[in-house]
Amino acid sequence: MEPSRLSELVPILQVAVGPVILISGIGLLMLTMTNRFGRIIDRSRILAQQRRSGDEAERRRAEAQVAILWRRATLVRRAIALASVSVLGAAVLVIVLFVAALTRIEAGWLVVAIFGGSLLSLIGSLVAFLQEIDQSLLALKLDLSEQGR
């Protein structure tokens, strides 16, 4: 690659830093989400065992908890999927930036659309994650009210 073309890529590298940072941050968020998902699955297995071996009251309590855990697992799965779409969008954005620079194609609207879609997916992921946290508080409330009886 000739030196003048290489110097033209430096601003593109600077612009690409933003999406790369977004990828890194979402990766950490996804680590948290997958950890929560694993805990939900582990807790579900424990409650499934209680449902099989407990008395009637324990079975009812376990069934109520399993229903909440199912909703939580669904929300975390949705959050992880949307975060993954966001990361994929950011990765595609970096590729589009470099291809547009190398081919000298005007891709401003495409860049805006991809970045906007990536951010919308991230917002959706965070909304689902917050809903899951609300569901976990509901499960805690149920646990605490059962213990108080």
N, C-alpha and C positions, 0 to 999 in steps of 0.2 A: 504494500500500500504506500502510495506516495506521501511525503510529509504534509502537504497541504490538506489532503483528505484526512489524515490522522488528526491534524489540528482542528478539523471540522467536527470530529467525533467527541472532543473534550467537552463541549457544551452539552452534548447528548448524554454523556456519562454523568454530568452534573444533574441533569434533569431526571435520569434514571435512578438516582439515589433515593428519591422520595418513595417510589413504588417498592424498592428493595427494603427500605426501612419498614414499610407497611407489611411486607411479607414476613419480616422478622418479628414484628409485634404481634401479628395474627398467629404466628407459630407458637408464641408463648401463651396466647389466649387459648389456642387449641389444646395445648398441653394441659392446661387447667380443666378444660371441658372434658377431655378424654379421661382424666383422673376422676372427675365427678361421675362420668358415665360408668367407669369401672366400679366405683363404690356403690352406685345404684344397683348394678348387676349383682354384686356380692350380697348386698342387703336383701335383694329379691330372693336369692337362693336360700338365705337363712329363713326368711318369712315363709317360703314355700315349704320348707321342712316343718315349720311350726304349724302350718295349715294341715299338713298330713298327720301330725302326731299330737296335736293339742286338743284340749276339750273344746266344747262349743263356743265359749266366750273367747278363747284364744284364736280359734279359727275365724270368727267374725272380725276380731281386731286385725289379724294378719291379712284377711281379705281386703279390708279397708286400706291398710298400708300398701298392699300390693297394687291396688288400683291407683293410688297416688304415685307409687314408684313407676308404674307403667306410663302415666302421663309425664312424669319427670324424664324418663328415658327417651320418650318421644320428643320432648322439647330439646333435650341435650343433643339428640341425633340431628334434629333440624338445625340447631345452632352450629354443630360441627360441619354439616353439609354446606350451610351458607358461608361459614368462614372459609371452607375449602374453595368454594366458588370465588370468593373474594381474592384469595391467594392466587388462584388460577388466572383471574382477571388481571391482577397486578403483574404476574409473570408474562402474560400475553402482551400487556402494555409495554413492558421493557423490550420485548422482541419487536413490536410494532415501531417503537421509537427508533431502534437501530436500523431496521429495514427501511423506514421512511427516510432516515438520514443518508443511508448508503445509496438509495435509489433516487433521492431528491424528489420524493413524492410528498405532496401536501396532505398530511393526515391529521390535521388539527381536530376536526370533528370526530374522527375515529378515536383519537387519543382521549378526548373529553368523554365520549360515550363509554369507552372501556373503563376509564378511571371512575366515572360516575357510577357505572354498574358495579364496580368493585366495592365502592363505598356504600352503595345501597345494600349489597349483600352483607357487608360488615354490620351495617345498622340492623338488618333483619336478624343476623346472628346474635347480636347483643340483646335485642328485644326478646328473642327466644330464651336466651340465657337468663335474663332477668325474670322471665315467667317461670323458669325452672326453679330459680331461687325462691320465688313466692310459693311454689308447690312444696318445696322442702320445708318451709315454715309451716305450711298447713299440716304436713306430716308430723312435725314436732309438736304442734298444738294438739293433734290427735293423741300422740304419745303421752303428753303431759296430762291431758284430760282423762285418759284411761288410768294413769298412775294415781291420780287424785281420788279415784273411786274407792 
